[in-house]
Each structure stands twice: as structure tokens, then as C-alpha cells.
Amino acid sequence: WISGYYDGFPVLPDYLQGILWRLTARPQAANLVSLVGLVCVTAFFRFRYKVPFGYIVIAFLGIPVILIQSTSTYVDLFTNCFATILLFIIFVAWTDPAQFSTFDAFAALLSLAIVINSKAQFLVIGTVALLGLVLVAYINRRRFVLLGKQLQSMAVWKRYLFSLNCFCVFCAAYANPIKNVVRFRNPIYPVAAKIGPVHFRGKYPLTAAGPEPVYLSHSRQWKIGR
């Protein structure tokens, strides 16, 4: 079960936790990944909305589930922090396009890459968010005053470098689904699913993501406990 999970599901937070564990030789360092995500989203609100850093930290840590996960190895907080950044950047592009900057554009793509490579369900959620950003950008295309000025003021090589960085981050966002398509002919491997006439083969049916884990489904203790 575990080998199938790591064959197909995105595992960016797991790699980060492993790197911190290896660098520090302490398993407790794996807890810092969630804390880093919280610091990043807090810094975003401080930089983008000028909200005092201390106020944001207190507001976030006042939510019990965030307080618990900020010092644990759960990947939910890490992923949701960058999903929050992505959604608020889309909100900025919609409500205040004149102040949309190159920082916002790059941060949106970087957040997209992180969330898609952190949890499987964010492949769909992140893609929908990206399409939403593209739609908003098209609607407000004549109102991106700051973005246009920043791009025009850049030297040609800096403009190409910025475009190249954005393109590389965008490709990195879909690296895992593309790898799954190449290896398994299924972008959501190891989950097996059927969408109309298209059948994606995998190790586990979609229902296996429910309350009964696949690796426990035949366990005598699991059946007794139920």
C-alpha cells in the first residue's frame, strides 16, 4: 500500500520533512514543515495587505486546528497555507488589478506548484484555481497597470528570465501528473477511476479513499473494531 502511494501521489511535504530530518538528525525537525507554511502565508498577508505580523500570527494560532497542525507532521496545514495564498492572489487580480504585480504572478504559480505537489486532490482544485486566474486576467487585461509598468521597465534579459522562471514553475506544478501519465497512463495514479468512456487504471478504487483504508480492509482487528 505504501509503495503504491509513493509511486503516484504527490509527496513534496514528505520529501521536505525527510530533508529536515536528515540535516538535523532529529525526527522532530519534520514538524517544522507545517510551521514554515504558516510563516509563509503570514508573511504574504504582511507584505501584500500590510497587516501587522503579530496580529496575523495570533489570529491564526487562535484557531485550534491550525495550532495543533503547526507543530505536527500533518501535510494539510502546509498545503492549505499555499492554497490560501493562491486564492487571495486571484482575489487581488479580480478586485484590484491595477496593483497586481510581478510578485503576485510568480507567487501564484509557485503556490500552485506547491499545492499540486503536496496533496492529490489539489490537482483538480489547483487547476480550477489556475483557470480562474486566467479568466480574471483576461477580463481585466487592460487594467494591470503596475504589472505592465514593471515588465516594461525591466531589461530584455530580465523579462525573458522572469518568463522562463514562471514557465519552469508552471511545468513543475504538473510534473507529478505528467510522470504518472508517462509511467501508468493515469494522471491520478494509484487511484483507479472511470470518467465516461475513459478508464484510468490504478491499484486502488476511488472508494478506497473513504473511511476504510485499503491496507486494513482485510485486517481481523479492523473488522472487530467496527
Disulfide bonds with the S-S distance in Angstrom:
none
